[in-house]
Amino acid sequence: MAAQNSQTQFQDFLPVMANKLGGDGLIDELCNGFNLLKDSEKGVITFDSLKRNSALLGLQGLSDEDLRSMLVEGDFDGDGALNQLEFCVLMFRLSPELMEGSKLWLEQVLQQELKDYF
């Protein structure tokens, strides 16, 4: 249940950050978040580094199971950790509002491209 609560937090803050910072600023902040959570020796977010540093991002209430679930959900290459790209993709996936905004933007761009093509 706590994972659902963390998802709600990202839904609340990520779109606000995107509107306030713009695309480049949001990416910079996501990179900063990654750097706070990563294992400094391995250069990726591991279960141990996520557990140790999660309070820095307000995620201290998550159980070990919730933290493992986050890692599994974002771990596309199956190495048991999150690299920077996987982390950024996970943050966007946890924010349906941002995903919907991206989808609308993509649709607008494609429609414009088709109009220009024909």
Biopython code that builds the backbone (N, CA, C, O; Angstrom):
import numpy as np
from Bio.PDB.StructureBuilder import StructureBuilder

atoms = [
    (1, "MET", "N", (0.815, -1.187, 0.000)),
    (1, "MET", "CA", (0.000, 0.000, 0.000)),
    (1, "MET", "C", (0.863, 1.257, 0.000)),
    (1, "MET", "O", (0.473, 2.277, -0.569)),
    (2, "ALA", "N", (2.029, 1.192, 0.631)),
    (2, "ALA", "CA", (2.901, 2.360, 0.685)),
    (2, "ALA", "C", (3.395, 2.749, -0.697)),
    (2, "ALA", "O", (3.606, 3.930, -0.971)),
    (3, "ALA", "N", (3.582, 1.763, -1.573)),
    (3, "ALA", "CA", (4.016, 2.091, -2.932)),
    (3, "ALA", "C", (2.973, 2.950, -3.615)),
    (3, "ALA", "O", (3.315, 3.858, -4.372)),
    (4, "GLN", "N", (1.705, 2.673, -3.356)),
    (4, "GLN", "CA", (0.644, 3.493, -3.931)),
    (4, "GLN", "C", (0.757, 4.927, -3.415)),
    (4, "GLN", "O", (0.557, 5.883, -4.164)),
    (5, "ASN", "N", (1.082, 5.066, -2.119)),
    (5, "ASN", "CA", (1.251, 6.405, -1.558)),
    (5, "ASN", "C", (2.415, 7.132, -2.207)),
    (5, "ASN", "O", (2.316, 8.327, -2.488)),
    (6, "SER", "N", (3.526, 6.428, -2.453)),
    (6, "SER", "CA", (4.660, 7.079, -3.101)),
    (6, "SER", "C", (4.294, 7.487, -4.515)),
    (6, "SER", "O", (4.730, 8.536, -4.989)),
    (7, "GLN", "N", (3.498, 6.672, -5.197)),
    (7, "GLN", "CA", (3.069, 7.021, -6.552)),
    (7, "GLN", "C", (2.251, 8.304, -6.519)),
    (7, "GLN", "O", (2.409, 9.163, -7.386)),
    (8, "THR", "N", (1.380, 8.441, -5.528)),
    (8, "THR", "CA", (0.568, 9.640, -5.396)),
    (8, "THR", "C", (1.458, 10.859, -5.186)),
    (8, "THR", "O", (1.181, 11.920, -5.746)),
    (9, "GLN", "N", (2.516, 10.734, -4.395)),
    (9, "GLN", "CA", (3.418, 11.854, -4.167)),
    (9, "GLN", "C", (4.043, 12.317, -5.473)),
    (9, "GLN", "O", (4.123, 13.519, -5.724)),
    (10, "PHE", "N", (4.486, 11.392, -6.304)),
    (10, "PHE", "CA", (5.087, 11.777, -7.568)),
    (10, "PHE", "C", (4.055, 12.399, -8.489)),
    (10, "PHE", "O", (4.374, 13.331, -9.227)),
    (11, "GLN", "N", (2.830, 11.907, -8.463)),
    (11, "GLN", "CA", (1.773, 12.496, -9.278)),
    (11, "GLN", "C", (1.567, 13.948, -8.881)),
    (11, "GLN", "O", (1.271, 14.790, -9.729)),
    (12, "ASP", "N", (1.721, 14.243, -7.601)),
    (12, "ASP", "CA", (1.501, 15.595, -7.117)),
    (12, "ASP", "C", (2.655, 16.531, -7.479)),
    (12, "ASP", "O", (2.414, 17.678, -7.856)),
    (13, "PHE", "N", (3.896, 16.070, -7.373)),
    (13, "PHE", "CA", (5.030, 16.974, -7.473)),
    (13, "PHE", "C", (5.725, 17.015, -8.826)),
    (13, "PHE", "O", (6.210, 18.075, -9.221)),
    (14, "LEU", "N", (5.792, 15.921, -9.538)),
    (14, "LEU", "CA", (6.524, 15.907, -10.802)),
    (14, "LEU", "C", (5.922, 16.850, -11.841)),
    (14, "LEU", "O", (6.675, 17.584, -12.480)),
    (15, "PRO", "N", (4.609, 16.869, -12.041)),
    (15, "PRO", "CA", (4.046, 17.817, -13.013)),
    (15, "PRO", "C", (4.282, 19.275, -12.608)),
    (15, "PRO", "O", (4.519, 20.128, -13.463)),
    (16, "VAL", "N", (4.216, 19.556, -11.314)),
    (16, "VAL", "CA", (4.471, 20.914, -10.829)),
    (16, "VAL", "C", (5.913, 21.296, -11.129)),
    (16, "VAL", "O", (6.193, 22.406, -11.580)),
    (17, "MET", "N", (6.834, 20.352, -10.870)),
    (17, "MET", "CA", (8.245, 20.617, -11.172)),
    (17, "MET", "C", (8.439, 20.843, -12.664)),
    (17, "MET", "O", (9.184, 21.737, -13.065)),
    (18, "ALA", "N", (7.777, 20.044, -13.486)),
    (18, "ALA", "CA", (7.918, 20.179, -14.939)),
    (18, "ALA", "C", (7.428, 21.544, -15.398)),
    (18, "ALA", "O", (8.076, 22.196, -16.217)),
    (19, "ASN", "N", (6.289, 21.977, -14.873)),
    (19, "ASN", "CA", (5.751, 23.291, -15.253)),
    (19, "ASN", "C", (6.651, 24.411, -14.786)),
    (19, "ASN", "O", (6.827, 25.405, -15.490)),
    (20, "LYS", "N", (7.216, 24.262, -13.615)),
    (20, "LYS", "CA", (8.034, 25.321, -13.030)),
    (20, "LYS", "C", (9.435, 25.387, -13.657)),
    (20, "LYS", "O", (9.959, 26.471, -13.916)),
    (21, "LEU", "N", (10.023, 24.224, -13.894)),
    (21, "LEU", "CA", (11.415, 24.169, -14.336)),
    (21, "LEU", "C", (11.584, 24.035, -15.841)),
    (21, "LEU", "O", (12.657, 24.320, -16.373)),
    (22, "GLY", "N", (10.531, 23.601, -16.532)),
    (22, "GLY", "CA", (10.662, 23.299, -17.950)),
    (22, "GLY", "C", (11.320, 21.944, -18.127)),
    (22, "GLY", "O", (11.756, 21.323, -17.158)),
    (23, "GLY", "N", (11.388, 21.494, -19.362)),
    (23, "GLY", "CA", (11.914, 20.160, -19.653)),
    (23, "GLY", "C", (13.341, 19.956, -19.204)),
    (23, "GLY", "O", (13.644, 18.968, -18.534)),
    (24, "ASP", "N", (14.226, 20.877, -19.562)),
    (24, "ASP", "CA", (15.635, 20.713, -19.197)),
    (24, "ASP", "C", (15.832, 20.775, -17.690)),
    (24, "ASP", "O", (16.616, 20.011, -17.127)),
    (25, "GLY", "N", (15.119, 21.688, -17.040)),
    (25, "GLY", "CA", (15.232, 21.813, -15.590)),
    (25, "GLY", "C", (14.743, 20.574, -14.875)),
    (25, "GLY", "O", (15.326, 20.151, -13.877)),
    (26, "LEU", "N", (13.657, 19.985, -15.392)),
    (26, "LEU", "CA", (13.128, 18.762, -14.788)),
    (26, "LEU", "C", (14.138, 17.629, -14.931)),
    (26, "LEU", "O", (14.374, 16.887, -13.978)),
    (27, "ILE", "N", (14.725, 17.492, -16.091)),
    (27, "ILE", "CA", (15.737, 16.445, -16.296)),
    (27, "ILE", "C", (16.917, 16.660, -15.352)),
    (27, "ILE", "O", (17.435, 15.704, -14.776)),
    (28, "ASP", "N", (17.342, 17.909, -15.194)),
    (28, "ASP", "CA", (18.436, 18.197, -14.259)),
    (28, "ASP", "C", (18.073, 17.766, -12.841)),
    (28, "ASP", "O", (18.897, 17.180, -12.138)),
    (29, "GLU", "N", (16.834, 18.057, -12.417)),
    (29, "GLU", "CA", (16.404, 17.674, -11.075)),
    (29, "GLU", "C", (16.311, 16.161, -10.924)),
    (29, "GLU", "O", (16.657, 15.617, -9.876)),
    (30, "LEU", "N", (15.845, 15.481, -11.972)),
    (30, "LEU", "CA", (15.816, 14.023, -11.915)),
    (30, "LEU", "C", (17.234, 13.466, -11.797)),
    (30, "LEU", "O", (17.467, 12.508, -11.059)),
    (31, "CYS", "N", (18.168, 14.055, -12.513)),
    (31, "CYS", "CA", (19.568, 13.628, -12.418)),
    (31, "CYS", "C", (20.105, 13.868, -11.010)),
    (31, "CYS", "O", (20.847, 13.044, -10.477)),
    (32, "ASN", "N", (19.729, 15.003, -10.405)),
    (32, "ASN", "CA", (20.140, 15.269, -9.027)),
    (32, "ASN", "C", (19.566, 14.220, -8.082)),
    (32, "ASN", "O", (20.258, 13.747, -7.180)),
    (33, "GLY", "N", (18.293, 13.855, -8.288)),
    (33, "GLY", "CA", (17.673, 12.811, -7.478)),
    (33, "GLY", "C", (18.400, 11.481, -7.636)),
    (33, "GLY", "O", (18.637, 10.771, -6.659)),
    (34, "PHE", "N", (18.746, 11.159, -8.859)),
    (34, "PHE", "CA", (19.498, 9.928, -9.114)),
    (34, "PHE", "C", (20.816, 9.959, -8.343)),
    (34, "PHE", "O", (21.185, 8.981, -7.692)),
    (35, "ASN", "N", (21.518, 11.083, -8.420)),
    (35, "ASN", "CA", (22.816, 11.197, -7.755)),
    (35, "ASN", "C", (22.700, 11.071, -6.237)),
    (35, "ASN", "O", (23.610, 10.556, -5.587)),
    (36, "LEU", "N", (21.582, 11.540, -5.667)),
    (36, "LEU", "CA", (21.362, 11.396, -4.231)),
    (36, "LEU", "C", (21.136, 9.940, -3.833)),
    (36, "LEU", "O", (21.541, 9.520, -2.749)),
    (37, "LEU", "N", (20.498, 9.181, -4.700)),
    (37, "LEU", "CA", (20.113, 7.811, -4.369)),
    (37, "LEU", "C", (21.131, 6.749, -4.785)),
    (37, "LEU", "O", (21.088, 5.628, -4.277)),
    (38, "LYS", "N", (22.025, 7.075, -5.678)),
    (38, "LYS", "CA", (22.928, 6.047, -6.218)),
    (38, "LYS", "C", (23.996, 5.630, -5.217)),
    (38, "LYS", "O", (24.336, 6.365, -4.290)),
    (39, "ASP", "N", (24.503, 4.447, -5.432)),
    (39, "ASP", "CA", (25.661, 3.941, -4.705)),
    (39, "ASP", "C", (26.878, 4.609, -5.321)),
    (39, "ASP", "O", (27.146, 4.440, -6.510)),
    (40, "SER", "N", (27.605, 5.353, -4.534)),
    (40, "SER", "CA", (28.706, 6.149, -5.089)),
    (40, "SER", "C", (29.814, 5.295, -5.694)),
    (40, "SER", "O", (30.513, 5.757, -6.596)),
    (41, "GLU", "N", (29.992, 4.076, -5.229)),
    (41, "GLU", "CA", (31.025, 3.207, -5.782)),
    (41, "GLU", "C", (30.572, 2.520, -7.067)),
    (41, "GLU", "O", (31.363, 2.353, -7.995)),
    (42, "LYS", "N", (29.301, 2.121, -7.125)),
    (42, "LYS", "CA", (28.792, 1.379, -8.278)),
    (42, "LYS", "C", (28.208, 2.284, -9.354)),
    (42, "LYS", "O", (28.112, 1.882, -10.514)),
    (43, "GLY", "N", (27.816, 3.502, -8.985)),
    (43, "GLY", "CA", (27.270, 4.442, -9.965)),
    (43, "GLY", "C", (25.838, 4.160, -10.386)),
    (43, "GLY", "O", (25.359, 4.737, -11.363)),
    (44, "VAL", "N", (25.141, 3.279, -9.666)),
    (44, "VAL", "CA", (23.744, 2.940, -9.940)),
    (44, "VAL", "C", (22.988, 2.927, -8.616)),
    (44, "VAL", "O", (23.591, 2.918, -7.543)),
    (45, "ILE", "N", (21.659, 2.925, -8.708)),
    (45, "ILE", "CA", (20.838, 2.812, -7.506)),
    (45, "ILE", "C", (20.644, 1.331, -7.213)),
    (45, "ILE", "O", (20.057, 0.600, -8.010)),
    (46, "THR", "N", (21.141, 0.903, -6.070)),
    (46, "THR", "CA", (20.969, -0.469, -5.608)),
    (46, "THR", "C", (19.907, -0.476, -4.513)),
    (46, "THR", "O", (19.494, 0.583, -4.040)),
    (47, "PHE", "N", (19.468, -1.655, -4.112)),
    (47, "PHE", "CA", (18.514, -1.730, -3.002)),
    (47, "PHE", "C", (19.092, -1.045, -1.766)),
    (47, "PHE", "O", (18.409, -0.259, -1.110)),
    (48, "ASP", "N", (20.350, -1.343, -1.452)),
    (48, "ASP", "CA", (20.962, -0.768, -0.250)),
    (48, "ASP", "C", (21.075, 0.755, -0.331)),
    (48, "ASP", "O", (20.811, 1.450, 0.650)),
    (49, "SER", "N", (21.465, 1.273, -1.493)),
    (49, "SER", "CA", (21.590, 2.738, -1.604)),
    (49, "SER", "C", (20.219, 3.405, -1.579)),
    (49, "SER", "O", (20.065, 4.498, -1.033)),
    (50, "LEU", "N", (19.227, 2.746, -2.171)),
    (50, "LEU", "CA", (17.870, 3.292, -2.148)),
    (50, "LEU", "C", (17.339, 3.321, -0.722)),
    (50, "LEU", "O", (16.744, 4.310, -0.295)),
    (51, "LYS", "N", (17.553, 2.246, 0.006)),
    (51, "LYS", "CA", (17.089, 2.178, 1.393)),
    (51, "LYS", "C", (17.817, 3.208, 2.253)),
    (51, "LYS", "O", (17.200, 3.874, 3.084)),
    (52, "ARG", "N", (19.105, 3.337, 2.057)),
    (52, "ARG", "CA", (19.924, 4.241, 2.863)),
    (52, "ARG", "C", (19.583, 5.709, 2.590)),
    (52, "ARG", "O", (19.592, 6.528, 3.509)),
    (53, "ASN", "N", (19.285, 6.041, 1.341)),
    (53, "ASN", "CA", (19.127, 7.446, 0.962)),
    (53, "ASN", "C", (17.696, 7.874, 0.656)),
    (53, "ASN", "O", (17.467, 9.035, 0.317)),
    (54, "SER", "N", (16.732, 6.971, 0.765)),
    (54, "SER", "CA", (15.358, 7.299, 0.364)),
    (54, "SER", "C", (14.749, 8.443, 1.181)),
    (54, "SER", "O", (13.898, 9.175, 0.676)),
    (55, "ALA", "N", (15.171, 8.598, 2.420)),
    (55, "ALA", "CA", (14.634, 9.690, 3.248)),
    (55, "ALA", "C", (14.983, 11.058, 2.658)),
    (55, "ALA", "O", (14.267, 12.030, 2.899)),
    (56, "LEU", "N", (16.068, 11.146, 1.893)),
    (56, "LEU", "CA", (16.455, 12.416, 1.272)),
    (56, "LEU", "C", (15.402, 12.913, 0.291)),
    (56, "LEU", "O", (15.309, 14.111, 0.024)),
    (57, "LEU", "N", (14.606, 11.985, -0.248)),
    (57, "LEU", "CA", (13.546, 12.350, -1.185)),
    (57, "LEU", "C", (12.158, 12.178, -0.585)),
    (57, "LEU", "O", (11.159, 12.168, -1.304)),
    (58, "GLY", "N", (12.100, 12.042, 0.737)),
    (58, "GLY", "CA", (10.813, 11.921, 1.410)),
    (58, "GLY", "C", (10.180, 10.554, 1.289)),
    (58, "GLY", "O", (8.964, 10.428, 1.436)),
    (59, "LEU", "N", (10.962, 9.532, 1.028)),
    (59, "LEU", "CA", (10.430, 8.181, 0.837)),
    (59, "LEU", "C", (10.741, 7.263, 2.011)),
    (59, "LEU", "O", (10.725, 6.041, 1.858)),
    (60, "GLN", "N", (11.022, 7.828, 3.177)),
    (60, "GLN", "CA", (11.431, 7.025, 4.323)),
    (60, "GLN", "C", (10.349, 6.078, 4.814)),
    (60, "GLN", "O", (10.665, 5.121, 5.521)),
    (61, "GLY", "N", (9.095, 6.301, 4.472)),
    (61, "GLY", "CA", (8.016, 5.442, 4.931)),
    (61, "GLY", "C", (7.832, 4.171, 4.123)),
    (61, "GLY", "O", (6.982, 3.350, 4.466)),
    (62, "LEU", "N", (8.598, 3.983, 3.067)),
    (62, "LEU", "CA", (8.429, 2.798, 2.224)),
    (62, "LEU", "C", (9.073, 1.567, 2.867)),
    (62, "LEU", "O", (10.157, 1.643, 3.446)),
    (63, "SER", "N", (8.390, 0.454, 2.751)),
    (63, "SER", "CA", (8.923, -0.803, 3.281)),
    (63, "SER", "C", (10.008, -1.338, 2.346)),
    (63, "SER", "O", (10.161, -0.868, 1.218)),
    (64, "ASP", "N", (10.746, -2.316, 2.827)),
    (64, "ASP", "CA", (11.744, -2.975, 1.981)),
    (64, "ASP", "C", (11.085, -3.559, 0.734)),
    (64, "ASP", "O", (11.644, -3.483, -0.361)),
    (65, "GLU", "N", (9.905, -4.138, 0.898)),
    (65, "GLU", "CA", (9.190, -4.718, -0.231)),
    (65, "GLU", "C", (8.837, -3.647, -1.271)),
    (65, "GLU", "O", (8.950, -3.884, -2.474)),
    (66, "ASP", "N", (8.412, -2.472, -0.801)),
    (66, "ASP", "CA", (8.098, -1.378, -1.716)),
    (66, "ASP", "C", (9.333, -0.900, -2.462)),
    (66, "ASP", "O", (9.274, -0.626, -3.661)),
    (67, "LEU", "N", (10.448, -0.801, -1.754)),
    (67, "LEU", "CA", (11.697, -0.375, -2.395)),
    (67, "LEU", "C", (12.143, -1.395, -3.437)),
    (67, "LEU", "O", (12.575, -1.022, -4.528)),
    (68, "ARG", "N", (12.041, -2.678, -3.105)),
    (68, "ARG", "CA", (12.397, -3.720, -4.073)),
    (68, "ARG", "C", (11.475, -3.669, -5.292)),
    (68, "ARG", "O", (11.919, -3.852, -6.426)),
    (69, "SER", "N", (10.193, -3.419, -5.045)),
    (69, "SER", "CA", (9.236, -3.321, -6.152)),
    (69, "SER", "C", (9.595, -2.172, -7.083)),
    (69, "SER", "O", (9.490, -2.308, -8.302)),
    (70, "MET", "N", (10.017, -1.037, -6.522)),
    (70, "MET", "CA", (10.444, 0.096, -7.354)),
    (70, "MET", "C", (11.629, -0.298, -8.223)),
    (70, "MET", "O", (11.671, 0.013, -9.413)),
    (71, "LEU", "N", (12.585, -0.983, -7.619)),
    (71, "LEU", "CA", (13.765, -1.410, -8.379)),
    (71, "LEU", "C", (13.375, -2.358, -9.502)),
    (71, "LEU", "O", (13.834, -2.211, -10.635)),
    (72, "VAL", "N", (12.535, -3.323, -9.189)),
    (72, "VAL", "CA", (12.128, -4.302, -10.199)),
    (72, "VAL", "C", (11.363, -3.611, -11.324)),
    (72, "VAL", "O", (11.582, -3.903, -12.499)),
    (73, "GLU", "N", (10.466, -2.697, -10.963)),
    (73, "GLU", "CA", (9.659, -2.014, -11.976)),
    (73, "GLU", "C", (10.516, -1.191, -12.938)),
    (73, "GLU", "O", (10.216, -1.109, -14.129)),
    (74, "GLY", "N", (11.564, -0.595, -12.427)),
    (74, "GLY", "CA", (12.387, 0.268, -13.268)),
    (74, "GLY", "C", (13.582, -0.402, -13.909)),
    (74, "GLY", "O", (14.219, 0.186, -14.783)),
    (75, "ASP", "N", (13.903, -1.618, -13.496)),
    (75, "ASP", "CA", (15.121, -2.301, -13.942)),
    (75, "ASP", "C", (14.900, -2.998, -15.284)),
    (75, "ASP", "O", (14.539, -4.174, -15.328)),
    (76, "PHE", "N", (15.117, -2.268, -16.373)),
    (76, "PHE", "CA", (14.861, -2.812, -17.709)),
    (76, "PHE", "C", (15.922, -3.804, -18.168)),
    (76, "PHE", "O", (15.615, -4.724, -18.927)),
    (77, "ASP", "N", (17.158, -3.635, -17.725)),
    (77, "ASP", "CA", (18.206, -4.538, -18.198)),
    (77, "ASP", "C", (18.422, -5.741, -17.284)),
    (77, "ASP", "O", (19.265, -6.591, -17.570)),
    (78, "GLY", "N", (17.669, -5.819, -16.187)),
    (78, "GLY", "CA", (17.706, -6.997, -15.325)),
    (78, "GLY", "C", (18.944, -7.164, -14.472)),
    (78, "GLY", "O", (19.229, -8.268, -14.008)),
    (79, "ASP", "N", (19.693, -6.077, -14.253)),
    (79, "ASP", "CA", (20.906, -6.205, -13.456)),
    (79, "ASP", "C", (20.670, -5.995, -11.958)),
    (79, "ASP", "O", (21.616, -6.041, -11.171)),
    (80, "GLY", "N", (19.414, -5.765, -11.561)),
    (80, "GLY", "CA", (19.096, -5.606, -10.146)),
    (80, "GLY", "C", (19.316, -4.210, -9.607)),
    (80, "GLY", "O", (19.198, -3.986, -8.402)),
    (81, "ALA", "N", (19.633, -3.269, -10.477)),
    (81, "ALA", "CA", (19.892, -1.893, -10.064)),
    (81, "ALA", "C", (19.304, -0.948, -11.117)),
    (81, "ALA", "O", (18.918, -1.373, -12.206)),
    (82, "LEU", "N", (19.245, 0.333, -10.771)),
    (82, "LEU", "CA", (18.746, 1.336, -11.721)),
    (82, "LEU", "C", (19.880, 2.238, -12.161)),
    (82, "LEU", "O", (20.549, 2.855, -11.333)),
    (83, "ASN", "N", (20.097, 2.314, -13.473)),
    (83, "ASN", "CA", (21.031, 3.315, -13.980)),
    (83, "ASN", "C", (20.253, 4.625, -14.123)),
    (83, "ASN", "O", (19.055, 4.667, -13.841)),
    (84, "GLN", "N", (20.911, 5.672, -14.549)),
    (84, "GLN", "CA", (20.278, 6.987, -14.598)),
    (84, "GLN", "C", (19.063, 7.015, -15.535)),
    (84, "GLN", "O", (18.030, 7.588, -15.190)),
    (85, "LEU", "N", (19.181, 6.414, -16.690)),
    (85, "LEU", "CA", (18.070, 6.395, -17.634)),
    (85, "LEU", "C", (16.882, 5.628, -17.061)),
    (85, "LEU", "O", (15.744, 6.091, -17.144)),
    (86, "GLU", "N", (17.141, 4.462, -16.482)),
    (86, "GLU", "CA", (16.064, 3.669, -15.886)),
    (86, "GLU", "C", (15.358, 4.448, -14.779)),
    (86, "GLU", "O", (14.133, 4.395, -14.663)),
    (87, "PHE", "N", (16.123, 5.163, -13.975)),
    (87, "PHE", "CA", (15.540, 5.964, -12.893)),
    (87, "PHE", "C", (14.632, 7.055, -13.451)),
    (87, "PHE", "O", (13.515, 7.239, -12.968)),
    (88, "CYS", "N", (15.100, 7.775, -14.459)),
    (88, "CYS", "CA", (14.296, 8.860, -15.044)),
    (88, "CYS", "C", (13.015, 8.310, -15.676)),
    (88, "CYS", "O", (11.945, 8.898, -15.519)),
    (89, "VAL", "N", (13.119, 7.197, -16.383)),
    (89, "VAL", "CA", (11.935, 6.582, -16.986)),
    (89, "VAL", "C", (10.960, 6.161, -15.890)),
    (89, "VAL", "O", (9.754, 6.366, -16.028)),
    (90, "LEU", "N", (11.457, 5.582, -14.816)),
    (90, "LEU", "CA", (10.598, 5.168, -13.710)),
    (90, "LEU", "C", (9.871, 6.362, -13.107)),
    (90, "LEU", "O", (8.679, 6.271, -12.812)),
    (91, "MET", "N", (10.558, 7.467, -12.921)),
    (91, "MET", "CA", (9.921, 8.649, -12.339)),
    (91, "MET", "C", (8.790, 9.149, -13.233)),
    (91, "MET", "O", (7.743, 9.561, -12.733)),
    (92, "PHE", "N", (8.989, 9.119, -14.545)),
    (92, "PHE", "CA", (7.920, 9.519, -15.461)),
    (92, "PHE", "C", (6.767, 8.521, -15.419)),
    (92, "PHE", "O", (5.602, 8.915, -15.467)),
    (93, "ARG", "N", (7.086, 7.238, -15.329)),
    (93, "ARG", "CA", (6.033, 6.221, -15.287)),
    (93, "ARG", "C", (5.207, 6.332, -14.014)),
    (93, "ARG", "O", (4.023, 5.997, -14.017)),
    (94, "LEU", "N", (5.807, 6.793, -12.934)),
    (94, "LEU", "CA", (5.087, 6.965, -11.678)),
    (94, "LEU", "C", (4.213, 8.209, -11.683)),
    (94, "LEU", "O", (3.483, 8.458, -10.724)),
    (95, "SER", "N", (4.280, 8.989, -12.749)),
    (95, "SER", "CA", (3.488, 10.213, -12.852)),
    (95, "SER", "C", (2.602, 10.145, -14.089)),
    (95, "SER", "O", (2.989, 10.632, -15.151)),
    (96, "PRO", "N", (1.423, 9.553, -13.967)),
    (96, "PRO", "CA", (0.530, 9.446, -15.129)),
    (96, "PRO", "C", (0.197, 10.801, -15.757)),
    (96, "PRO", "O", (0.005, 10.887, -16.970)),
    (97, "GLU", "N", (0.127, 11.847, -14.953)),
    (97, "GLU", "CA", (-0.182, 13.168, -15.506)),
    (97, "GLU", "C", (0.900, 13.622, -16.479)),
    (97, "GLU", "O", (0.598, 14.174, -17.537)),
    (98, "LEU", "N", (2.154, 13.390, -16.123)),
    (98, "LEU", "CA", (3.244, 13.738, -17.045)),
    (98, "LEU", "C", (3.219, 12.856, -18.277)),
    (98, "LEU", "O", (3.466, 13.328, -19.387)),
    (99, "MET", "N", (2.921, 11.576, -18.091)),
    (99, "MET", "CA", (2.850, 10.672, -19.236)),
    (99, "MET", "C", (1.748, 11.105, -20.192)),
    (99, "MET", "O", (1.939, 11.079, -21.408)),
    (100, "GLU", "N", (0.600, 11.503, -19.656)),
    (100, "GLU", "CA", (-0.503, 11.957, -20.500)),
    (100, "GLU", "C", (-0.109, 13.228, -21.243)),
    (100, "GLU", "O", (-0.410, 13.375, -22.428)),
    (101, "GLY", "N", (0.569, 14.156, -20.546)),
    (101, "GLY", "CA", (1.031, 15.378, -21.195)),
    (101, "GLY", "C", (2.010, 15.079, -22.315)),
    (101, "GLY", "O", (1.958, 15.710, -23.371)),
    (102, "SER", "N", (2.898, 14.127, -22.097)),
    (102, "SER", "CA", (3.857, 13.731, -23.133)),
    (102, "SER", "C", (3.145, 13.110, -24.322)),
    (102, "SER", "O", (3.506, 13.362, -25.472)),
    (103, "LYS", "N", (2.137, 12.301, -24.046)),
    (103, "LYS", "CA", (1.368, 11.663, -25.115)),
    (103, "LYS", "C", (0.652, 12.722, -25.959)),
    (103, "LYS", "O", (0.660, 12.650, -27.188)),
    (104, "LEU", "N", (0.037, 13.700, -25.300)),
    (104, "LEU", "CA", (-0.650, 14.772, -26.032)),
    (104, "LEU", "C", (0.337, 15.579, -26.871)),
    (104, "LEU", "O", (0.044, 15.922, -28.016)),
    (105, "TRP", "N", (1.494, 15.879, -26.311)),
    (105, "TRP", "CA", (2.514, 16.625, -27.033)),
    (105, "TRP", "C", (2.963, 15.841, -28.259)),
    (105, "TRP", "O", (3.096, 16.407, -29.344)),
    (106, "LEU", "N", (3.198, 14.545, -28.093)),
    (106, "LEU", "CA", (3.627, 13.703, -29.209)),
    (106, "LEU", "C", (2.559, 13.669, -30.295)),
    (106, "LEU", "O", (2.875, 13.765, -31.481)),
    (107, "GLU", "N", (1.304, 13.534, -29.901)),
    (107, "GLU", "CA", (0.214, 13.520, -30.879)),
    (107, "GLU", "C", (0.163, 14.825, -31.660)),
    (107, "GLU", "O", (-0.050, 14.810, -32.872)),
    (108, "GLN", "N", (0.355, 15.956, -30.984)),
    (108, "GLN", "CA", (0.346, 17.249, -31.662)),
    (108, "GLN", "C", (1.491, 17.359, -32.664)),
    (108, "GLN", "O", (1.303, 17.844, -33.780)),
    (109, "VAL", "N", (2.659, 16.914, -32.269)),
    (109, "VAL", "CA", (3.821, 16.956, -33.155)),
    (109, "VAL", "C", (3.579, 16.075, -34.377)),
    (109, "VAL", "O", (3.863, 16.482, -35.504)),
    (110, "LEU", "N", (3.059, 14.875, -34.157)),
    (110, "LEU", "CA", (2.796, 13.970, -35.274)),
    (110, "LEU", "C", (1.739, 14.536, -36.218)),
    (110, "LEU", "O", (1.876, 14.428, -37.437)),
    (111, "GLN", "N", (0.695, 15.132, -35.669)),
    (111, "GLN", "CA", (-0.333, 15.741, -36.509)),
    (111, "GLN", "C", (0.255, 16.868, -37.354)),
    (111, "GLN", "O", (-0.064, 16.995, -38.536)),
    (112, "GLN", "N", (1.104, 17.673, -36.753)),
    (112, "GLN", "CA", (1.737, 18.768, -37.485)),
    (112, "GLN", "C", (2.651, 18.231, -38.583)),
    (112, "GLN", "O", (2.687, 18.765, -39.691)),
    (113, "GLU", "N", (3.373, 17.190, -38.269)),
    (113, "GLU", "CA", (4.263, 16.574, -39.272)),
    (113, "GLU", "C", (3.452, 16.024, -40.441)),
    (113, "GLU", "O", (3.845, 16.174, -41.598)),
    (114, "LEU", "N", (2.322, 15.389, -40.141)),
    (114, "LEU", "CA", (1.485, 14.852, -41.211)),
    (114, "LEU", "C", (0.898, 15.971, -42.060)),
    (114, "LEU", "O", (0.812, 15.829, -43.279)),
    (115, "LYS", "N", (0.496, 17.071, -41.452)),
    (115, "LYS", "CA", (-0.026, 18.208, -42.202)),
    (115, "LYS", "C", (1.062, 18.768, -43.120)),
    (115, "LYS", "O", (0.802, 19.092, -44.279)),
    (116, "ASP", "N", (2.280, 18.878, -42.593)),
    (116, "ASP", "CA", (3.384, 19.399, -43.398)),
    (116, "ASP", "C", (3.751, 18.453, -44.536)),
    (116, "ASP", "O", (4.162, 18.888, -45.612)),
    (117, "TYR", "N", (3.595, 17.147, -44.284)),
    (117, "TYR", "CA", (3.939, 16.152, -45.278)),
    (117, "TYR", "C", (2.948, 16.149, -46.438)),
    (117, "TYR", "O", (3.342, 16.015, -47.597)),
    (118, "PHE", "N", (1.671, 16.295, -46.125)),
    (118, "PHE", "CA", (0.640, 16.254, -47.159)),
    (118, "PHE", "C", (0.322, 17.648, -47.552)),
    (118, "PHE", "O", (-0.527, 17.867, -48.417)),
]
sb = StructureBuilder()
sb.init_structure("model")
sb.init_model(0)
sb.init_chain("A")
sb.init_seg("    ")
for serial, (resi, resn, name, xyz) in enumerate(atoms, 1):
    if name == "N":
        sb.init_residue(resn, " ", resi, " ")
    sb.init_atom(name, np.array(xyz, "f"), 0.0, 1.0, " ", f" {name:<3s}", serial, name[0])
structure = sb.get_structure()
